Amino acid sequence: MVIILKLAPSRLARCLIAAQDFLEFPRRYPKLLTAAAGLALCATTTADVPASRITPIRVSQPDPRIARLEKFFRTYHCPTPYHTSDYLRAADGYGLDYRLLPAVSIRETRCGVEEQEQHNHWGYNPGGPGFPSVEAGIDFVAQRLARHPLYKGKTLQDMLFTYNPRPAYPEEVRRIMRQVDRGGE
């Protein structure tokens, strides 16, 4: 392995002096010398970096919506896997409320327990072919609700009424959505 260091002339001089001192240092203190050299190099290098270029390390916290959705699905005895990350990815990607599709799946098929078509937990297009996977269904329904002219730009109430024109349907789904925040209670 070859390491190439490019140093400014003043740094080069300091390194050469440090190397000369290193060669003259008694052999019985090699660990001390190594530690001192390492600290000196780190201190010099760190001090030369402008504060504006130092970025703090961010520790990401777990998304609290994951725990809420999982508790919600357990409360309704939904079959596993819950596809929580797929629901969140679709909601965030299409700008939807993350509780919408899980609530529709509870209302329409008890999260797939009563589905009529394969992988269609949302009762979308009854009698249709279903979806190749639950993940594909989540993405399709989320995209449809966010971008299709029938739904785009509508309030949640109007969007839900368009999805299922029964007068009580929008409030049924909204009630279930509120349960997500309480973990299904």
Secondary structure, 3 states (H helix, E strand, C coil): CCCCCCCCHHHHHHHHHHHHHHHHCCCCCHHHHHHHHHHHHHHHHHHCCCHHHCCCCCCCCCCHHHHHHHHHHHHCCCCCCCCHHHHHHHHHHHCCCCCHHHHHHHHHHCCCCCCCCCCCCCCCCCCCCCCCCHHHHHHHHHHHHHHCCCCCCCCHHHHHHHHCCCCCHHHHHHHHHHHHHCCCC
